[in-house]
């Protein structure tokens, strides 16, 4: 999906969109890495008939990291699962109020995840927690993906809220486009 940036898009919004795109690339590279590690693990187990030590754990941590670091990019693309039945039934004014309510609620949830995720990350860091495997991977690294991913998600949601409040964007535009298409067919 292309993301045209109108001239009146504020610099912080354009900057956050760029950061979100970088997060998407990082998440994609993490997924690619996990696929390559899985292939290497299969080769070591089946062809070389040897045991693996770190591969399964690395793939799990990479996929968790990709999911969390990819949050702002998916939000930028509006790719999160959404139910548009109610918005499509509402007129534009209440639809906008609903969009604002959902954005504020989601920002609050993301803020809570940052707060509690940072607490867990800090505990893992300060107490030097390690995984209970032979690899003994430092757990502050995967735990750090929670506050980082949700903080970036929080910022992307905040930019979306700013654009919605200022009237420059409408997060429920897809619902409105579908409604306009139906009106064209009928009318």
C-alpha positions as CSV (number, residue, x, y, z in Angstrom):
1,X,0.0,0.0,0.0
2,X,1.3,3.4,-0.8
3,X,1.0,6.2,1.7
4,X,0.8,9.5,0.0
5,X,1.8,12.3,2.3
6,X,-0.2,15.5,1.6
7,X,1.7,18.8,1.9
8,X,-0.3,19.7,5.0
9,X,0.8,16.6,6.9
10,X,2.7,17.9,10.0
11,X,6.4,17.0,10.3
12,X,5.9,14.8,13.5
13,X,3.3,12.7,11.6
14,X,5.6,12.3,8.6
15,X,8.5,11.4,11.0
16,X,6.4,8.8,12.8
17,X,5.2,7.3,9.6
18,X,8.9,6.9,8.5
19,X,9.7,5.3,11.9
20,X,6.7,3.0,11.5
21,X,8.0,2.0,8.0
22,X,11.4,1.2,9.5
23,X,9.7,-0.9,12.1
24,X,7.9,-2.8,9.4
25,X,11.2,-3.5,7.6
26,X,12.8,-4.7,10.9
27,X,9.8,-6.9,11.6
28,X,10.0,-8.4,8.1
29,X,13.8,-9.1,8.6
30,X,13.1,-10.7,11.9
31,X,10.5,-13.0,10.3
32,X,13.0,-13.8,7.5
33,X,15.6,-14.6,10.0
34,X,13.3,-16.9,11.9
35,X,12.5,-18.8,8.6
36,X,16.2,-19.1,7.8
37,X,17.0,-20.3,11.3
38,X,14.2,-22.9,11.1
39,X,15.6,-24.2,7.8
40,X,19.1,-24.4,9.4
41,X,17.5,-26.3,12.4
42,X,15.8,-28.8,10.1
43,X,19.1,-29.3,8.2
44,X,21.0,-29.9,11.4
45,X,18.4,-32.3,12.9
46,X,17.5,-34.3,9.8
47,X,20.6,-34.3,7.6
48,X,23.3,-34.0,10.2
49,X,21.4,-36.0,12.8
50,X,22.5,-33.6,15.5
51,X,20.7,-31.9,18.3
52,X,19.9,-28.2,18.3
53,X,20.4,-25.9,21.2
54,X,19.4,-22.3,20.4
55,X,17.3,-22.4,17.3
56,X,13.8,-23.0,18.6
57,X,14.2,-20.4,21.3
58,X,15.6,-17.9,18.8
59,X,12.7,-18.4,16.4
60,X,10.2,-17.9,19.2
61,X,11.9,-14.7,20.4
62,X,12.2,-13.4,16.8
63,X,8.5,-14.0,16.1
64,X,7.5,-12.3,19.3
65,X,9.8,-9.4,18.5
66,X,8.5,-9.1,14.9
67,X,4.9,-9.0,16.1
68,X,5.6,-6.3,18.7
69,X,8.0,-4.2,16.6
70,X,5.6,-4.4,13.7
71,X,2.7,-2.9,15.6
72,X,3.2,0.7,14.5
73,X,3.7,-0.3,10.8
74,X,0.5,-2.3,10.8
75,X,-1.3,0.6,12.4
76,X,0.1,3.0,9.8
77,X,-1.4,0.8,7.1
78,X,-4.6,0.3,9.1
79,X,-4.0,-3.4,8.8
80,X,-5.3,-4.4,12.2
81,X,-8.5,-6.5,12.3
82,X,-11.5,-4.3,12.5
83,X,-15.2,-4.7,12.4
84,X,-16.8,-2.0,10.3
85,X,-20.5,-3.1,10.6
86,X,-21.4,-0.4,13.2
87,X,-19.3,2.4,11.6
88,X,-20.9,1.7,8.2
89,X,-24.4,2.1,9.7
90,X,-23.6,5.4,11.3
91,X,-23.8,8.8,9.7
92,X,-20.4,10.7,9.4
93,X,-20.7,12.7,12.6
94,X,-21.2,9.7,15.0
95,X,-18.8,7.7,12.9
96,X,-16.1,10.3,13.7
97,X,-17.0,10.3,17.4
98,X,-16.7,6.5,17.4
99,X,-13.3,6.7,15.7
100,X,-12.1,9.2,18.3
101,X,-13.4,7.0,21.1
102,X,-11.7,3.9,19.7
103,X,-8.4,5.7,19.2
104,X,-8.4,7.1,22.7
105,X,-9.2,3.7,24.2
106,X,-6.5,2.0,22.2
107,X,-4.0,4.7,23.2
108,X,-4.8,4.1,26.8
109,X,-4.4,0.3,26.4
110,X,-1.0,0.8,24.6
111,X,0.1,3.2,27.4
112,X,-0.7,0.5,30.0
113,X,1.2,-2.1,28.0
114,X,4.2,0.3,27.9
115,X,4.0,0.9,31.6
116,X,3.7,-2.7,32.7
117,X,6.0,-4.0,29.9
118,X,8.7,-1.7,31.0
119,X,8.4,-2.9,34.6
120,X,8.9,-6.5,33.5
121,X,11.8,-5.5,31.2
122,X,13.4,-3.6,34.1
123,X,13.0,-6.6,36.4
124,X,14.6,-8.9,33.9
125,X,17.5,-6.4,33.3
126,X,18.2,-5.6,37.0
127,X,18.0,-9.3,38.2
128,X,19.8,-10.7,35.1
129,X,17.1,-13.1,34.3
130,X,18.0,-15.8,31.8
131,X,15.9,-18.4,30.0
132,X,15.8,-21.8,31.6
133,X,17.4,-23.6,28.7
134,X,20.9,-24.6,27.8
135,X,21.3,-21.4,25.8
136,X,20.4,-19.3,28.9
137,X,19.4,-16.3,26.8
138,X,19.1,-13.0,28.6
139,X,15.4,-12.4,28.9
140,X,15.6,-8.6,29.0
141,X,16.0,-8.6,25.2
142,X,12.7,-10.3,24.3
143,X,11.0,-8.6,27.3
144,X,12.2,-5.2,26.0
145,X,10.2,-5.7,22.8
146,X,7.0,-5.3,24.7
147,X,7.5,-1.7,25.9
148,X,9.4,-0.7,22.8
149,X,6.8,-2.1,20.4
150,X,3.9,-0.7,22.4
151,X,5.6,2.7,22.8
152,X,6.0,3.0,19.0
153,X,2.4,1.8,18.6
154,X,1.3,4.5,21.1
155,X,3.1,7.2,19.1
156,X,1.6,6.0,15.8
157,X,-1.9,6.0,17.4
158,X,-1.3,9.5,18.8
159,X,-0.4,10.7,15.3
160,X,-3.6,9.1,14.0
161,X,-5.6,10.8,16.7
162,X,-3.9,14.2,15.9
163,X,-4.8,13.8,12.2
164,X,-8.4,12.7,13.1
165,X,-9.0,15.6,15.5
166,X,-7.5,18.1,13.1
167,X,-9.8,16.8,10.3
168,X,-7.0,15.8,8.0
169,X,-7.7,12.1,8.2
170,X,-10.5,9.7,8.9
171,X,-9.6,6.2,10.3
172,X,-12.9,4.9,9.2
173,X,-12.6,6.1,5.6
174,X,-12.7,2.5,4.4
175,X,-16.1,2.1,5.9
176,X,-17.2,5.3,4.3
177,X,-15.8,4.4,0.9
178,X,-17.8,1.2,1.0
179,X,-20.9,3.1,1.8
180,X,-20.3,5.6,-1.0
181,X,-19.8,2.7,-3.4
182,X,-23.1,1.2,-2.3
183,X,-24.9,4.6,-2.7
184,X,-23.5,4.9,-6.3
185,X,-24.8,1.5,-7.2
186,X,-28.3,2.3,-5.8
187,X,-28.5,5.9,-6.9
